[in-house]
Amino acid sequence: MKNILYLLLSFFILFSLGCSSTKIDYDKNVDFRQYKTFAFFKKGIDNLNAPVSKKKFIMKAISEELSSKGFTKSSHPDFIVNVFTDLHKRIDVYPGYFPYHRRVYKSIEGNFYMDIVDVNTKKVVWTGKTYLDLSGNDYKAFQRAIKKLLAKFPPLKSN
């Protein structure tokens, strides 16, 4: 019994860390102060594994967050934002008060990835990953996820 509890606790901890983690990496040799303008990689948006309404939410949230950091959307950008997802459908079934009554919750969730690509060098200079739940129509949830992902963008150069 004790081993089962340890196993369940370990599974819960790993599951919690896997679902809620946000990770970023960037090229430490790049001076991010050089970037002022951005655009979305159209092919990345078109191929994004998400409903059209969710794509609009994601693009709007990214645009708002980058704009709040002083970047401007442009047709001649300094960097390109590429996004992609690793989503899956999730179904949770909870028992009801009666054997034939069950509550079923469906959601679409998974990892959301974002790359910042320098237009001149055509190299990825920043990359990030966060968990995203696309099951609701709550724009604020998208904003929170994107805000968390871009919290330390642009990275401050340490001298």
C-alpha positions in Angstrom: 0.0 0.0 0.0 2.8 2.4 0.9 4.5 1.7 -2.5 1.3 2.5 -4.3 1.0 5.8 -2.5 4.7 6.7 -3.4 4.0 5.7 -7.0 0.9 7.8 -7.2 2.6 10.8 -5.6 5.5 10.5 -8.0 3.2 10.3 -11.0 1.3 13.3 -9.8 4.5 15.4 -9.3 5.8 14.4 -12.8 2.4 15.1 -14.4 2.2 18.5 -12.7 5.7 19.4 -13.8 5.1 18.2 -17.3 1.9 20.1 -17.9 2.7 23.4 -16.3 6.3 23.9 -17.2 7.5 26.8 -19.3 11.0 26.6 -20.8 13.0 29.0 -22.8 16.4 29.1 -24.5 18.2 31.7 -26.5 21.4 32.5 -28.2 23.5 34.3 -25.6 25.7 35.9 -28.3 22.7 37.9 -29.7 22.0 41.5 -28.6 18.2 41.5 -28.5 18.2 45.3 -28.3 18.7 45.4 -32.1 15.2 44.1 -32.7 12.4 46.6 -33.0 9.8 45.0 -35.4 8.3 41.6 -35.9 5.9 39.6 -38.1 4.4 36.1 -38.0 5.6 33.3 -40.2 2.5 32.8 -42.3 3.2 29.1 -43.1 3.6 28.4 -39.4 0.3 30.0 -38.6 -1.4 28.2 -41.5 -0.1 24.9 -40.3 -0.8 25.4 -36.6 -2.7 22.5 -35.2 -5.5 24.6 -33.7 -9.0 25.8 -34.7 -9.0 29.1 -36.7 -10.6 31.0 -33.7 -7.8 29.8 -31.4 -5.2 30.8 -34.0 -6.6 34.3 -33.9 -6.5 34.3 -30.0 -2.9 33.1 -30.1 -1.7 35.7 -32.6 -3.6 38.5 -30.8 -2.1 37.5 -27.5 1.5 37.4 -28.9 1.0 40.7 -30.7 -0.3 42.4 -27.6 2.5 41.0 -25.4 5.3 42.0 -27.9 3.7 45.4 -28.4 3.7 45.9 -24.6 7.4 45.3 -24.7 8.0 48.0 -27.3 8.0 45.8 -30.5 6.0 46.9 -33.6 4.3 44.6 -36.1 5.8 45.3 -39.6 5.8 44.1 -43.1 9.7 44.5 -43.0 10.4 42.9 -39.6 13.7 42.4 -37.7 12.5 39.0 -36.5 9.8 36.5 -37.4 7.6 34.7 -34.9 7.0 31.0 -35.7 4.6 29.0 -33.6 3.6 25.4 -33.5 1.8 23.0 -31.2 1.8 19.5 -30.0 -1.8 19.1 -29.0 -4.0 16.2 -28.0 -7.6 15.6 -27.1 -8.2 14.8 -23.5 -11.4 13.3 -22.0 -11.9 13.1 -18.3 -14.8 11.0 -17.0 -15.9 11.5 -13.4 -18.5 9.2 -11.7 -21.8 10.7 -10.8 -24.2 10.0 -7.9 -25.8 7.3 -9.9 -24.0 4.5 -11.7 -25.4 5.6 -15.1 -24.6 9.3 -14.5 -21.1 10.3 -15.4 -19.7 13.7 -16.0 -17.5 13.9 -19.2 -15.2 16.8 -19.8 -13.4 17.2 -23.1 -10.5 19.5 -23.8 -7.7 20.1 -26.2 -4.3 20.7 -24.6 -0.6 20.3 -25.0 2.6 22.1 -25.6 2.8 25.4 -27.4 6.2 26.3 -29.0 7.4 29.7 -30.2 10.6 30.5 -32.1 12.0 33.9 -32.8 14.0 33.9 -36.0 16.4 36.7 -37.0 15.5 37.8 -40.5 19.0 38.7 -41.5 20.8 35.5 -40.3 17.7 33.2 -40.7 18.6 31.6 -37.4 16.5 30.8 -34.4 17.7 33.2 -31.7 15.1 32.5 -29.0 12.8 29.5 -28.4 10.2 28.8 -25.8 7.6 26.2 -24.8 4.6 26.3 -22.5 1.5 24.3 -21.7 -1.7 25.5 -23.4 -5.3 24.5 -22.8 -7.5 25.3 -25.8 -10.7 23.8 -24.5 -12.4 27.1 -23.6 -13.0 30.4 -25.4 -11.4 32.3 -22.6 -9.0 34.8 -24.2 -7.5 35.7 -20.8 -6.3 32.1 -20.5 -4.4 32.6 -23.8 -3.0 35.9 -22.6 -1.8 34.4 -19.3 0.0 31.5 -21.2 1.6 33.9 -23.7 2.6 36.4 -21.0 4.2 33.6 -19.0 6.1 32.4 -22.1 7.3 35.8 -23.0 8.0 37.0 -19.4 11.8 37.1 -19.9 11.7 38.2 -23.6 13.8 39.9 -24.7 16.6 38.4 -22.5 18.7 41.0 -20.8 22.3 40.7 -21.9 24.5 40.1 -18.8 27.9 41.9 -19.0 
